[in-house]
């Protein structure tokens, strides 16, 4: 039985978590509205940032929360993109919500397959297996040109209006709002998952899988389930990318995209959904601005930023900021 003080403490903690979640949702919505109002000519870029943010969130689930090293996570993103694109181009499934559902299912299946393969090893062999997966997926999509369009890309994707009301336009307004809404819904769901007993079990596996196994926990089964959830999130991002751009290219299954997703996660801070979002926005926006200002040496500038973050903010941007404010709170109770 819990005492009154324990009950009040649990209630207070629950309210604090709900408050943080509400603040996070409000921040995402506020930034979404600000982007829509302040950058009406850059909605395509903002939509892509939102889609890639789902990929980085999915990577955080397996790397940040479970400790699984992977450089092939774009395979799940590409599975969702091609799943939604093939459904529209070859089977006439052009309803955006249905395309999104197909992308989620395709990403989940890809997550299951990737998890079964990658989790057979540990450490460096695990990383090598993930790299092999992304290269195999890329080559398979290239060879199956009758379905995927090969190196020319999959075109002919013409999504219908959302709920028959909001038509996708050349300015990308509908696609942008659609992406922001899905990002908010996904963020809320993932916050519940990572705070649940299942999420706590995943954190325990990351810290000490031997102890979890000794306590009777199913380490492999838990990681497979998280991989499937991660695949669903990445598949949703891929489907959004296909719906918004109306074309799917082999770059959706590139090793470069996988590596960049990992860089964005490290930049923002692993093991934090907020860090994944902050790292994605910072990296892609900085990359766009710098590449436009200096098209010949922008990679050098981006590399300098990453080195500075790793040296001076080893916990990532969000992790370092959170640690700083926590120290301030301890000094000024």
C-alpha positions in Angstrom: 0.0 0.0 0.0 1.2 3.5 -0.9 1.2 6.1 1.8 -0.4 9.5 1.3 3.0 11.1 0.7 3.9 8.4 -1.9 0.5 8.9 -3.7 1.0 12.6 -3.8 4.5 12.2 -5.2 3.3 9.8 -7.9 0.5 12.2 -8.8 2.9 15.1 -8.9 5.3 13.2 -11.1 2.5 12.3 -13.5 1.3 15.9 -13.7 4.9 17.1 -14.3 5.2 14.6 -17.2 1.9 15.6 -18.7 2.9 19.2 -18.4 6.2 18.5 -20.2 4.3 16.6 -22.9 1.8 19.4 -23.4 4.6 22.0 -23.6 6.4 19.8 -26.2 3.2 19.5 -28.3 2.6 23.3 -28.1 6.2 24.0 -29.1 5.9 21.7 -32.2 2.6 23.4 -33.1 4.0 26.9 -32.6 7.0 26.2 -34.7 4.8 24.6 -37.3 2.6 27.7 -37.5 5.6 30.0 -37.5 7.1 28.0 -40.4 3.9 28.2 -42.3 3.6 32.0 -41.8 7.2 33.1 -42.0 8.5 30.8 -44.7 5.6 30.3 -47.2 8.1 29.8 -50.0 10.1 27.1 -48.2 7.3 24.8 -47.2 8.8 22.0 -49.4 12.0 22.1 -47.3 10.0 22.2 -44.0 7.9 19.3 -45.1 11.1 17.3 -45.9 12.5 18.2 -42.5 9.3 16.9 -40.9 9.5 13.6 -42.8 13.2 13.1 -41.9 12.4 14.0 -38.3 10.2 10.8 -38.2 13.2 8.8 -39.5 15.5 10.2 -36.8 12.8 9.6 -34.1 12.6 6.0 -35.3 16.4 5.7 -35.1 16.4 7.1 -31.6 14.0 4.3 -30.5 16.5 1.5 -31.4 19.8 3.4 -30.9 19.1 5.9 -28.1 16.7 3.8 -26.1 17.8 0.3 -26.9 21.5 0.8 -27.6 21.4 -1.0 -31.0 24.1 0.3 -33.4 22.8 0.7 -36.9 23.7 2.5 -40.1 21.0 1.1 -42.2 17.9 2.6 -40.9 17.1 4.3 -44.1 16.0 0.9 -45.4 12.8 1.3 -43.2 12.3 4.8 -44.4 12.7 3.7 -48.0 10.3 0.7 -47.5 7.6 3.1 -46.4 8.3 5.5 -49.3 8.2 2.7 -51.9 5.3 1.0 -50.3 3.2 4.1 -50.5 4.5 5.0 -54.0 3.9 1.5 -55.4 0.4 1.4 -53.9 -0.5 4.7 -55.7 1.3 4.2 -59.0 0.5 0.5 -59.6 -2.6 -0.3 -57.5 -4.5 3.0 -57.7 -4.5 3.5 -53.9 -4.3 7.3 -53.9 -6.0 8.3 -50.7 -3.3 9.9 -48.5 -4.4 8.2 -45.3 -4.5 4.8 -47.1 -1.0 5.5 -48.6 0.2 6.4 -45.1 -1.2 3.2 -43.7 0.6 1.2 -46.5 3.8 3.0 -45.7 3.5 2.2 -42.0 2.9 -1.5 -42.7 5.8 -1.7 -45.2 8.1 0.0 -42.7 7.0 -2.4 -39.9 7.7 -5.4 -42.1 11.1 -3.9 -43.0 11.7 -3.3 -39.3 10.9 -6.9 -38.5 13.3 -8.2 -41.2 16.0 -5.8 -40.3 15.7 -6.5 -36.6 15.9 -10.3 -37.1 19.1 -9.8 -39.1 20.8 -7.0 -37.2 20.1 -8.4 -33.7 21.9 -11.7 -34.5 25.2 -9.8 -33.8 26.6 -7.3 -31.4 29.0 -4.4 -31.6 31.0 -3.9 -34.8 29.4 -7.0 -36.6 26.0 -5.5 -35.9 27.0 -2.3 -37.5 28.3 -4.1 -40.6 25.1 -6.1 -40.9 23.1 -2.9 -40.9 25.3 -1.4 -43.6 24.8 -4.6 -45.7 21.0 -4.3 -45.3 20.9 -0.8 -46.7 23.1 -1.7 -49.6 21.0 -4.8 -50.4 17.8 -2.8 -50.2 19.2 -0.1 -52.5 20.3 -2.7 -55.0 17.0 -4.6 -54.8 15.0 -1.4 -55.5 17.4 -0.6 -58.4 17.0 -4.0 -60.0 13.2 -4.1 -59.6 12.8 -1.2 -61.9 9.5 -2.4 -63.2 8.0 -1.7 -59.8 10.3 1.0 -58.4 11.4 2.9 -61.5 15.0 2.0 -60.8 17.5 4.9 -61.1 14.9 7.0 -62.8 12.7 7.0 -59.7 9.0 6.0 -59.2 6.7 8.7 -60.6 3.0 8.8 -61.3 2.1 9.3 -57.6 -1.0 11.5 -57.5 -2.5 11.6 -54.0 -6.1 12.6 -53.6 -7.3 15.4 -51.4 -7.0 14.7 -47.7 -10.5 13.5 -46.5 -11.7 14.7 -49.9 -11.4 18.3 -48.9 -7.8 19.6 -48.8 -6.2 19.1 -52.2 -2.4 18.9 -52.5 -1.1 22.1 -54.2 2.0 23.3 -55.9 3.0 25.4 -52.9 3.0 22.4 -50.6 0.6 23.9 -48.0 -1.6 20.8 -47.6 1.4 18.5 -47.5 3.0 20.6 -44.8 0.0 20.7 -42.5 -0.5 17.0 -43.1 3.1 16.3 -42.0 2.9 18.5 -38.9 -0.3 16.9 -37.7 1.2 13.4 -38.1 4.4 14.5 -36.4 2.4 15.7 -33.3 0.4 12.5 -33.2 3.5 10.4 -33.5 5.4 12.4 -30.9 2.5 12.0 -28.4 2.4 8.2 -29.0 6.1 7.8 -28.7 6.2 9.7 -25.5 3.7 7.2 -24.0 5.7 4.3 -25.3 9.1 5.4 -24.0 7.6 6.1 -20.6 5.7 2.8 -20.4 7.1 -0.3 -18.7 8.1 -1.5 -22.1 10.1 1.7 -22.7 11.7 1.3 -19.3 12.6 -2.3 -20.2 14.3 -1.1 -23.4 16.4 1.4 -21.3 17.4 -1.4 -19.0 18.5 -3.5 -21.9 20.6 -0.7 -23.2 22.3 -0.3 -19.8 22.7 -4.0 -18.8 21.1 -6.7 -21.0 22.7 -9.5 -18.9 20.9 -8.3 -15.8 17.6 -8.0 -17.7 18.0 -11.5 -19.0 18.8 -12.8 -15.5 15.6 -11.1 -14.2 13.6 -13.1 -16.7 13.1 -10.4 -19.3 13.1 -11.3 -23.0 15.9 -9.1 -24.4 15.6 -10.3 -28.0 11.8 -10.2 -28.1 11.7 -6.7 -26.7 14.3 -5.4 -29.2 12.3 -7.0 -32.1 9.1 -5.3 -30.9 10.9 -2.0 -30.7 12.4 -2.5 -34.1 8.9 -3.0 -35.5 7.6 0.1 -33.8 10.6 2.0 -35.2 9.9 0.6 -38.7 6.3 1.9 -38.4 7.5 5.4 -37.6 10.2 5.4 -40.3 7.7 4.0 -42.8 5.3 6.9 -41.9 8.1 9.3 -42.7 8.9 7.6 -46.0 5.2 7.6 -47.0 5.0 11.3 -46.1 8.0 12.0 -48.3 6.4 10.1 -51.2 3.0 11.9 -50.8 4.5 15.3 -50.5 7.1 15.0 -53.4 4.9 12.6 -55.5 8.1 10.8 -56.5 10.3 8.2 -54.9 14.0 7.9 -55.7 16.8 5.5 -54.7 18.1 8.2 -52.4 15.3 7.1 -50.0 17.4 3.9 -49.6 20.8 5.4 -49.5 23.6 4.8 -47.0 24.1 8.6 -47.0 20.6 9.1 -45.6 21.2 6.5 -42.9 24.5 8.2 -41.9 23.0 11.6 -41.9 20.1 10.4 -39.7 22.6 9.1 -37.2 24.5 12.4 -37.3 21.3 14.3 -36.7 20.5 12.1 -33.7 24.0 12.6 -32.2 23.8 16.3 -32.8 20.5 16.6 -30.9 21.2 14.0 -28.3 20.5 10.3 -28.1 17.8 8.8 -25.9 15.6 11.8 -26.1 12.7 12.5 -28.5 13.3 16.2 -28.1 16.9 15.7 -29.0 16.0 13.8 -32.2 13.7 16.7 -33.3 16.2 19.4 -32.4 19.0 17.7 -34.1 17.0 17.1 -37.3 15.8 20.7 -37.6 19.3 22.1 -36.7 21.2 20.0 -39.2 18.9 20.3 -42.2 18.2 24.0 -41.8 21.9 24.7 -41.2 22.8 22.6 -44.2 20.3 24.4 -46.4 21.5 27.9 -45.3 25.2 27.1 -45.6 25.0 25.3 -48.9 23.2 28.3 -50.4 25.7 30.8 -49.0 28.8 28.8 -49.9 28.0 26.0 -52.4 31.7 24.9 -52.7 32.8 24.6 -49.1 29.5 24.0 -47.2 30.4 20.5 -46.2 33.5 21.9 -44.4 31.4 24.3 -42.4 28.9 21.5 -41.5 31.8 19.3 -40.5 33.1 22.1 -38.2 29.7 22.4 -36.6 29.6 18.7 -35.8 33.1 18.7 -34.4 32.3 21.6 -32.2 29.1 19.9 -30.9 30.9 16.7 -30.2 33.8 18.5 -28.3 31.8 21.0 -26.4 28.4 19.4 -26.1 29.0 15.6 -26.0 25.4 14.9 -24.9 24.1 16.7 -27.9 22.4 20.1 -28.1 19.3 19.1 -26.2 21.1 16.9 -23.7 23.7 19.6 -22.9 21.0 22.3 -22.5 18.9 20.0 -20.2 22.0 19.2 -18.1 22.8 23.0 -17.9 19.4 23.9 -16.7 19.4 21.0 -14.2 22.6 22.3 -12.7 21.2 25.8 -12.5 18.1 24.4 -10.7 20.3 22.6 -8.1 22.3 25.8 -7.4 19.1 27.9 -7.1 16.5 25.6 -5.4 
